[in-house]
Amino acid sequence: MFQSFKNIWYTFSLICNYFCTEFILFFIYFGWIFAQSIESPGVYQKICQIYYNESNIVDCTLIEDGDVEDEIQQRTAQWYLYTSLAYMFPALFIDTILGSYADKYGRKFNILFGIVGLGFIQFFHIIILNPLINAPYWLMIPVSLMSGFTCYVNIIPSSCNAYLADKISDTSSLTIRSGILSLFQLIASALGGVCAAFVVTLWKIKQQPNKVRTFSIEPIHEENELNSSNKSFLNTFKNIIIDIKYLLINGWRTYTKKRSGNKRLFMWITGGALMLSYTTSVETRISSVMNSYAFRRTDDNALDWDAQRLGFWNGIGYGSLIVGTFIGVFVFKKILKFQETTLIIISLLSSSCRLFLIAFATTDLQMYLANICGCFGSLIQPATVSFISQLVSLDEVGRAFALFGIGSNITFILINLLFCSIYIMCESWMPGFLFLFIGVLQIIFVIALIWVHYQSKLEGISAIKVVRDNTAGNEQRPRMSIDVSSFINRHFKVTQNEHNDNRDKNVALTSLKKVLRNKLSQNNINEGVSNIREENRSINKISTNLVNPNNYYERRASIITFC
């Protein structure tokens, strides 16, 4: 019996070790969505109490006046904008540093740091929404500012995807693992929303009263003692800053350096689509704007939802994403052999249909139908991970995904400012116009991605994947970041003009072959001479700085790489 238990424990340990990233993301998103679903009506009522706390006419737990509701809707969008900007301004710079740090030292610290930030802001949500404490809601602005230094919104999912990209070189396996990661995330989100709805239903969580006692803050003064090791700390910090500087430069070059064909443009288009899709997912599921849209009650076609119905709707929505992601990854990809660009297009079209239905929805059935139509919305994440890995060299994959968090922060600031402004301006005459606008933006990216799909086929992007899959694990040479076609164009000036003389091209390519042969012959001679010398003298130690695989500043691309 003990041996059986030991075998079971050993198998369980192997599973946990293999799916460690997935389990971490599961528990994070379960707690996050659960908390957001329960807190959403409390935040709405809290903002109402800011402006109507002294009024005996308005009951913030049951708003009946349409004009009052319009004002509360606009105020909620404004406060959401303030807290989001307070979070994003420090996150924009800190995420840059954390992404560069993780590119050299690993992703685990970033994931842990993001978890700390998420727990920090949820703790203050409990304090502010607790009727016994009743802290003022403006405290969420400095709290959001402090949590921005942890970058928890973007750093957790981007670090998990980058961690998988660092560990897995096979693009097909990377697509499957990224899809499994998305499934764990969606299952956690669905369970979080459904569990929150059941908690509200069974426990009958009471709404906050209108009159509660006040809350005051007193400053705390502390004396800081000087550390005797300040000098060594400053030196260490200086070295880290220097490393981050070079890592940022290399990360920026990953997206800006010249590449064969239209690979650089492909990266920007697919990266922009992923950032828009991620921001849209946040804005249309767990944001205060979405909650305000669902809680409207005074219009003729208002949904008039509460936390229970919102929780069930979010749970069913994430559940449909689970089914759609499973079908997309294991049916579209493994059985039907769809290209990654096809999966991205399907994902954006599905998300756009969902947004259009939400914009014109007047009943619960239409809202649930919208979630079903958007079931393929999460396919964009694993498909983009796999497609980007085909556009860059193997040693650039981690850097490419590390900068996604930085780009997501910039996109979140701009799009959040735009979305909140649109909702404030259009709330009184068409509250669903915001979702219509987001859907049109995604359709524009669909048109661009259709061009990427056909152009990538012409440039043979899928052929690169086949070569990497066939040679995965068989080559021990360094992974260099030089482009063969760029080498030919630079050294032999071979142009792609159809009217060029074929004889000149053949001469240039023949010359290239001669160079490669001579280089190989010279390399073989040098290896023979070095072997003879090694027999006659003692072996010298090679500097560890040169053989360290993490120190890619010392790598130099060689023509031998491509022979």
C-alpha positions in Angstrom: 0.0 0.0 0.0 2.8 2.4 0.9 4.5 1.6 -2.5 1.2 2.3 -4.3 0.8 5.6 -2.5 4.5 6.5 -3.4 3.9 5.7 -7.0 0.7 7.9 -7.1 2.6 10.7 -5.4 5.4 10.4 -7.8 3.0 10.6 -10.8 1.2 13.5 -9.2 4.6 15.3 -8.7 5.5 14.8 -12.4 2.2 16.2 -13.5 2.5 19.2 -11.3 6.0 19.8 -12.4 5.1 19.6 -16.1 2.0 21.8 -15.8 3.4 24.1 -13.1 2.8 27.2 -15.1 -0.8 26.2 -15.9 -1.7 25.5 -12.3 -0.2 28.9 -11.2 -2.3 30.7 -13.8 -5.4 28.7 -12.9 -5.4 29.8 -9.2 -4.5 33.4 -10.0 -7.4 33.9 -12.5 -9.9 31.9 -10.3 -9.4 34.2 -7.4 -9.2 37.3 -9.6 -12.5 36.7 -11.5 -14.2 35.5 -8.3 -13.3 38.8 -6.5 -14.2 41.0 -9.5 -17.7 39.4 -9.8 -18.5 39.9 -6.1 -17.0 43.4 -5.9 -18.6 44.9 -9.0 -22.0 45.9 -7.5 -20.2 47.3 -4.4 -18.0 49.5 -6.5 -21.0 50.8 -8.4 -22.9 51.7 -5.2 -19.8 53.2 -3.7 -19.4 55.6 -6.5 -23.1 56.5 -6.2 -22.6 57.3 -2.5 -19.8 59.7 -3.4 -22.3 62.0 -5.1 -25.6 61.1 -3.5 -24.7 60.1 0.1 -26.3 63.2 1.6 -29.5 62.8 -0.5 -32.6 61.3 0.9 -34.1 61.0 -2.6 -31.7 58.6 -4.3 -31.3 55.1 -3.0 -28.0 53.8 -4.3 -29.1 50.2 -3.9 -32.1 50.7 -6.2 -31.7 53.6 -8.7 -35.0 54.5 -10.4 -34.3 57.9 -11.9 -32.9 57.7 -15.4 -31.0 61.0 -15.2 -29.3 59.9 -12.0 -28.4 56.6 -13.5 -26.8 58.3 -16.5 -24.7 60.5 -14.2 -23.6 57.4 -12.1 -22.7 55.6 -15.3 -20.5 58.4 -16.5 -19.0 58.9 -13.0 -18.2 55.1 -12.9 -16.4 55.3 -16.2 -14.4 58.4 -15.1 -13.3 56.7 -11.8 -12.4 53.6 -13.8 -10.3 55.7 -16.1 -8.5 57.5 -13.1 -7.6 54.2 -11.4 -6.5 52.6 -14.7 -4.2 55.5 -15.6 -2.8 55.5 -12.0 -1.9 51.9 -12.5 -0.6 52.2 -16.0 1.8 55.1 -15.7 4.2 53.3 -13.3 3.5 49.9 -15.0 4.7 51.3 -18.3 8.2 51.9 -17.1 8.5 49.1 -14.5 7.2 46.5 -16.9 10.0 47.5 -19.3 12.6 46.9 -16.5 11.0 43.6 -15.4 10.7 42.3 -18.9 14.4 43.0 -19.5 15.4 41.6 -16.2 13.4 38.4 -16.9 14.9 38.0 -20.3 18.3 37.4 -18.6 17.5 36.1 -15.2 14.3 34.1 -15.7 10.5 34.7 -15.6 9.7 33.2 -12.1 10.4 36.4 -10.2 8.0 38.4 -12.4 5.2 35.9 -11.9 5.7 36.0 -8.1 5.9 39.8 -8.2 2.6 40.0 -10.1 0.9 37.7 -7.6 2.0 40.1 -4.8 0.6 43.1 -6.7 -2.8 41.3 -7.3 -3.1 40.4 -3.6 -2.2 43.9 -2.6 -4.9 45.6 -4.6 -7.6 43.0 -3.7 -6.8 43.6 0.0 -7.6 47.3 -0.3 -10.7 46.5 -2.2 -11.9 44.6 0.8 -11.1 47.6 3.1 -12.8 50.1 0.9 -15.9 48.1 0.2 -16.3 46.9 3.8 -19.2 48.8 5.4 -17.7 48.6 8.9 -14.6 50.5 7.7 -16.0 52.5 4.8 -12.7 53.9 3.5 -13.1 56.7 0.9 -13.0 55.4 -2.7 -10.3 57.9 -3.7 -7.9 55.7 -1.9 -8.0 53.4 -4.9 -6.0 55.9 -6.9 -2.8 55.8 -4.8 -3.4 52.0 -4.3 -3.6 51.5 -8.0 -0.5 53.7 -8.4 1.4 51.4 -6.0 0.1 48.2 -7.6 1.3 49.6 -10.9 4.9 49.0 -9.8 4.1 45.2 -9.8 2.5 45.2 -13.3 0.2 42.4 -12.3 -2.3 42.8 -15.1 0.1 42.1 -18.0 3.2 40.7 -16.3 1.6 37.4 -15.2 0.2 36.1 -18.6 3.0 37.5 -20.7 5.7 36.0 -18.3 3.9 32.6 -18.4 3.9 32.6 -22.2 7.5 33.8 -22.4 8.5 31.1 -19.9 7.0 28.4 -22.2 8.7 29.9 -25.2 12.0 29.8 -23.4 11.5 26.1 -22.5 10.0 24.8 -25.8 11.8 25.1 -29.1 9.3 23.0 -31.2 6.7 25.4 -32.6 4.0 22.7 -32.8 4.5 21.7 -29.2 4.6 25.4 -28.2 1.2 25.9 -29.8 -0.3 23.0 -27.9 1.2 24.1 -24.6 0.1 27.7 -25.1 -3.4 26.4 -25.9 -3.4 24.3 -22.7 -2.3 27.4 -20.8 -5.2 29.3 -22.2 -7.6 26.4 -21.3 -6.4 26.5 -17.7 -6.9 30.3 -17.6 -10.4 30.0 -19.1 -11.5 27.2 -16.8 -10.3 29.2 -13.8 -12.2 32.3 -15.0 -15.4 30.3 -15.7 -15.3 28.6 -12.3 -14.5 32.0 -10.6 -17.6 33.7 -12.2 -19.9 30.7 -11.5 -18.7 30.3 -7.9 -19.2 34.0 -7.3 -22.8 33.8 -8.6 -23.5 30.8 -6.3 -22.0 32.6 -3.3 -24.3 35.6 -4.0 -27.3 33.3 -4.4 -26.7 31.0 -1.4 -25.2 33.3 1.1 -27.4 36.4 0.2 -24.6 38.9 0.5 -26.1 42.1 1.9 -25.8 45.4 0.0 -24.1 48.3 1.7 -26.1 50.7 3.7 -26.2 54.4 2.8 -25.0 55.8 6.1 -21.8 54.4 7.5 -19.2 55.8 9.8 -16.3 57.8 8.6 -12.7 56.7 8.1 -9.5 58.7 8.8 -5.9 58.1 8.0 -3.0 59.2 10.2 0.5 59.3 8.9 3.1 56.9 10.3 6.6 58.1 10.7 9.5 55.6 10.5 13.2 56.1 10.8 15.4 54.4 8.2 18.7 53.1 9.3 21.7 53.4 7.0 23.0 50.1 5.7 26.7 49.5 5.9 26.7 47.7 2.6 25.3 50.6 0.6 28.4 50.7 -1.6 28.1 47.0 -2.7 24.4 47.5 -3.2 24.9 50.5 -5.5 27.5 48.5 -7.5 25.1 45.6 -7.9 22.3 47.9 -8.8 24.5 49.7 -11.3 25.4 46.4 -13.0 21.7 45.4 -13.2 20.9 48.7 -14.8 23.6 48.2 -17.4 22.3 44.7 -18.2 18.8 46.0 -18.5 20.0 48.7 -20.9 21.6 46.2 -23.3 18.7 43.8 -23.0 16.2 46.6 -23.9 18.3 47.6 -26.9 18.4 44.0 -28.1 14.6 43.6 -27.4 13.9 46.7 -29.5 16.1 45.5 -32.3 14.1 42.3 -32.3 11.1 44.2 -33.6 12.9 46.9 -35.7 15.8 45.2 -37.4 15.6 44.4 -41.1 14.3 41.0 -41.9 13.8 39.1 -45.2 10.5 39.8 -46.9 7.8 41.3 -44.7 8.6 39.5 -41.5 9.0 42.7 -39.5 5.6 44.0 -40.7 4.1 40.6 -39.8 5.4 40.9 -36.3 3.9 44.3 -35.8 0.5 43.4 -37.2 0.1 40.2 -35.2 1.5 41.8 -32.1 -1.0 44.7 -32.4 -3.9 42.3 -32.9 -2.9 40.4 -29.8 -2.6 43.5 -27.7 -6.0 44.8 -28.9 -7.6 41.4 -28.3 -6.2 41.2 -24.7 -7.4 44.7 -23.9 -10.8 44.0 -25.4 -11.1 40.8 -23.3 -10.5 42.8 -20.1 -12.8 45.7 -21.1 -15.7 43.5 -22.1 -15.7 41.0 -19.2 -14.4 42.3 -15.9 -14.1 46.1 -16.3 -16.2 48.7 -14.5 -17.5 49.9 -17.9 -18.9 46.4 -18.7 -20.4 46.2 -15.2 -22.0 49.6 -15.7 -23.5 48.5 -19.0 -25.0 45.4 -17.4 -26.3 47.2 -14.3 -28.4 49.7 -16.3 -32.1 49.6 -15.3 -33.9 52.8 -16.3 -33.8 52.5 -20.1 -36.5 50.8 -22.1 -34.1 48.0 -23.2 -31.8 48.0 -20.2 -30.5 44.6 -19.0 -31.0 45.5 -15.3 -28.6 42.8 -14.0 -27.1 42.2 -10.6 -24.0 40.5 -9.4 -25.6 37.0 -9.6 -26.6 37.3 -13.2 -23.3 39.0 -14.2 -21.4 36.1 -12.5 -23.3 33.4 -14.3 -22.9 35.3 -17.6 -19.2 35.6 -17.2 -19.0 31.9 -16.1 -20.8 30.8 -19.3 -18.7 33.1 -21.4 -15.5 31.7 -20.1 -16.9 28.2 -20.4 -17.7 28.8 -24.1 -14.1 30.0 -24.5 -12.8 26.7 -23.1 -14.8 24.7 -25.7 -13.7 27.0 -28.5 -10.1 26.9 -27.5 -10.1 23.1 -27.3 -11.7 22.8 -30.7 -9.3 25.4 -32.2 -6.1 23.9 -30.8 -6.9 20.2 -31.1 -9.2 20.1 -34.1 -8.3 23.1 -36.3 -4.6 22.8 -35.7 -3.9 19.1 -35.1 -6.5 17.5 -37.4 -7.4 20.1 -40.0 -3.8 21.5 -40.1 -4.9 25.2 -40.2 -2.1 27.8 -40.3 -1.6 30.0 -37.3 -2.7 33.1 -39.2 -6.0 31.3 -40.0 -6.5 30.7 -36.3 -5.9 34.4 -35.5 -8.4 35.5 -38.2 -11.0 33.1 -36.8 -10.4 34.4 -33.3 -10.8 38.1 -34.2 -14.0 37.4 -36.3 -15.5 35.4 -33.4 -14.7 38.2 -30.9 -16.1 40.8 -33.3 -19.4 38.9 -33.6 -19.6 38.8 -29.9 -19.1 42.5 -29.6 -21.7 43.3 -32.2 -24.3 41.2 -30.4 -23.5 42.8 -27.1 -23.9 46.3 -28.6 -27.5 45.6 -29.7 -28.5 43.1 -27.0 -31.7 43.8 -25.1 -32.4 40.4 -23.4 -30.4 37.8 -21.4 -30.7 35.3 -24.3 -29.0 37.7 -26.7 -26.1 38.3 -24.2 -25.6 34.5 -23.7 -25.7 34.1 -27.5 -23.0 36.7 -27.8 -20.8 34.7 -25.5 -21.4 31.5 -27.6 -20.5 33.4 -30.8 -17.2 34.6 -29.2 -16.1 31.1 -28.2 -13.0 31.2 -30.4 -11.8 34.5 -29.0 -8.9 33.0 -27.1 -7.3 31.3 -30.0 -5.3 34.3 -30.8 -2.9 33.8 -27.9 -1.5 30.4 -28.7 -1.6 31.1 -32.4 0.3 34.3 -32.1 2.9 32.6 -29.8 3.5 30.0 -32.5 3.5 32.4 -35.5 5.9 34.9 -33.9 8.3 32.0 -33.1 8.4 31.3 -36.9 9.3 34.9 -37.8 12.3 35.3 -35.5 15.4 33.2 -34.8 15.2 30.8 -31.9 17.3 32.9 -29.6 14.9 35.9 -30.1 11.7 34.2 -29.1 11.9 35.0 -25.4 12.8 38.6 -26.1 9.9 39.0 -28.5 7.3 37.8 -25.9 9.0 39.7 -23.1 8.2 43.0 -24.9 4.6 42.1 -25.3 3.9 43.2 -21.8 5.5 46.6 -22.5 3.4 47.0 -25.6 0.3 45.8 -23.8 0.7 48.6 -21.2 1.1 51.3 -23.8 -2.0 49.9 -25.7 -4.0 49.6 -22.4 -3.3 53.3 -21.6 -4.3 54.6 -25.0 -7.3 52.2 -25.6 -8.6 52.6 -22.0 -8.5 56.4 -22.4 -10.3 56.1 -25.7 -12.9 53.5 -24.6 -13.9 55.4 -21.4 -14.2 58.6 -23.3 -16.4 57.0 -25.9 -18.6 55.4 -23.3 -19.0 58.7 -21.4 -20.0 60.6 -24.6 -22.3 57.9 -26.0 -23.9 56.5 -22.8 -27.0 58.6 -22.9 -28.0 57.9 -26.5 -26.4 54.5 -27.3 -24.5 52.7 -24.5 -23.6 49.8 -26.8 -21.8 52.1 -29.2 -18.5 51.3 -27.5 -18.7 47.6 -28.2 -19.6 48.4 -31.8 -16.5 50.6 -32.1 -14.3 47.9 -30.7 -15.7 45.3 -33.1 -14.9 47.6 -36.1 -11.3 48.0 -34.9 -10.9 44.2 -34.8 -12.4 43.9 -38.3 -9.7 46.3 -39.6 -7.0 43.9 -38.1 -8.8 41.0 -39.8 -8.3 42.7 -43.2 -4.6 43.2 -42.4 -4.2 39.6 -41.2 -5.8 38.2 -44.4 -2.9 39.9 -46.3 -0.5 38.5 -43.7 -1.9 35.0 -44.3 -1.4 35.0 -48.1 1.8 36.9 -48.1 3.4 34.6 -45.4 2.6 31.6 -47.6 4.3 33.3 -50.6 7.4 34.0 -48.5 7.5 30.4 -47.2 7.0 31.1 -43.4 5.4 27.7 -42.9 8.5 26.1 -44.5 10.7 27.5 -41.8 8.5 25.8 -39.2 8.8 22.4 -41.0 12.6 22.8 -41.1 12.7 23.6 -37.4 10.4 20.8 -36.5 12.5 18.3 -38.4 15.8 19.5 -37.0 14.6 20.1 -33.4 17.0 18.5 -30.9 19.4 17.3 -33.7 21.6 20.4 -33.9 24.0 21.5 -31.3 25.3 24.7 -32.9 24.6 28.2 -31.5 21.4 29.8 -32.5 22.4 32.9 -34.4 20.3 35.9 -35.4 21.6 36.6 -38.9 19.5 36.5 -42.1 20.8 34.5 -45.1 19.0 36.5 -47.7 20.2 39.7 -46.0 23.8 38.3 -46.2 23.4 37.6 -49.9 21.9 41.0 -50.7 24.6 42.8 -48.6 27.7 41.0 -50.0 26.6 40.1 -53.6 24.0 42.8 -54.3 21.4 40.4 -55.6 18.1 42.2 -56.3 14.7 40.8 -56.8 14.0 42.7 -60.0 12.4 40.4 -62.6 14.4 42.1 -65.4 17.8 41.3 -64.0 20.0 39.1 -66.0 19.8 35.5 -64.8 23.4 35.1 -65.6 24.4 37.7 -63.1 22.3 36.0 -60.4 23.9 32.6 -61.2 27.4 34.1 -61.0 26.6 35.7 -57.6 25.1 32.6 -56.2 28.0 30.5 -57.6 30.4 32.9 -55.9 28.5 32.4 -52.6 28.8 28.7 -52.9 32.6 29.1 -53.5 32.9 31.2 -50.4 31.0 28.7 -48.3 33.1 25.8 -49.6 36.4 27.7 -48.9 35.1 28.6 -45.5 34.3 25.0 -44.7 37.7 23.8 -46.0 39.5 26.4 -44.1 37.5 25.5 -41.0 38.4 21.8 -41.4 42.1 22.6 -41.8 42.0 24.8 -38.7 40.4 22.1 -36.7 43.0 19.6 -37.8 45.8 22.0 -36.9 44.2 22.8 -33.5 43.9 19.1 -32.7 47.6 18.5 -33.4 48.5 21.5 -31.2 46.3 20.2 -28.4 48.3 17.0 -28.3 51.5 18.9 -27.8 50.5 21.3 -25.2 48.4 21.6 -22.1 44.7 22.5 -22.4 43.9 26.1 -21.7 40.8 27.0 -19.9 38.2 29.0 -21.9 36.7 32.0 -20.2 33.4 31.2 -18.7 32.1 34.5 -19.9 32.3 33.2 -23.5 30.7 29.9 -23.0 27.9 31.0 -20.8 24.7 30.5 -22.9 23.0 33.4 -21.1 25.7 35.9 -22.1 24.7 36.4 -25.8 26.6 39.7 -26.0 29.7 37.7 -26.7 28.2 35.6 -29.5 29.3 36.5 -33.0 27.5 35.2 -36.1 29.6 33.2 -38.5 29.0 32.1 -42.0 29.7 28.5 -40.8 26.3 28.7 -39.1 24.5 28.3 -42.4 26.7 25.5 -43.9 
